[in-house]
Amino acid sequence: MDVATASTAVTNIMGVASAFALVGGFFSDSYITRFTAILVFGPFEFLGYVLLATQAHLPSLQPPVCDISVQFDNCKQVQGYNAIILYVGVNVLAFGEGCLRANLASFGGDQFDDNDPIGLQQKSSFFNWYTFSISLGAIIGLTLIVWVQENKGWDFAFTLSAGLVLLGLIVVASGISFYRNLIPTGSPLTRMLQVKFLS
C-alpha cells in the first residue's frame, strides 16, 4: 500500500484501539474485575502479534516482493485471504491493546488505600512511575523494535512484541494472591443508558 494509505491505516488502528478502551472499561466496571479483564483481553493482543508475525514470516501470505525505489507503481498489495489475515491480526491486536489500556492504570490504582495518607502518597508515586514506564516503553518501541524490524525483519519484530506481551501477562498473573480486586459496581455508561431509555 502507498504511504498515504498506510498512514491512514495506522491512524485508524490507533482510533480503533482507543474505542476498544471503552469496551474494556465497560466490562471491567460492570461484570468482571480489572485483573480478570487483563487476563481475558491480554491474550488478544498476544494473538494479534502472533498473526502478524506469522504473516511476516511466511512468503506465501505476503504479496510479491518489490523494490519501491525502482518500481513503486508496480507493487501489488496484499489481497484476498492474505488481506483477511492481516486485517484480523491488526484488529485483534487493537482490541486487546485497547481493552488492556482501560484496565492497567486503574488496576494499579486499586492496589492503594485512599483512606490512608501513606497509601495516597504511594498511589501518586505509582502513577508517576506508570507514566514514566509508558513513555519509556514508547521510546524502546520506537528504537529497539524498529531496529529489530530493520535488521532482522518484521517477523522477528512482531515475535519479540508478542513475547513481551506474554511475559507481561505472566508477570501480572503471577501476583494473583497479592492483588486487591475491587468488586464491579456497574458502569456509569449503563446507568446513563438506563436513565435515557427508561425515562
Secondary structure, DSSP 4 states (H G I P E B T S, - for coil): --HHHHHHHHHHHHHHHHHHHHHHHHHHHHTS-HHHHHHHHHHHHHHHHHHHHHHHH-GGGSPPP--HHHHGGGPPPP-HHHHHHHHHHHHHHHHHHHHHHHHHHHHHHHTS-TTSHHHHHHHHHHHHHHHHHHHHHHHHIIIIIHHHHHHH-HHHHHHHHHHHHHHHHHHHHHTGGG---PPP---HHHHHHHHHHH-
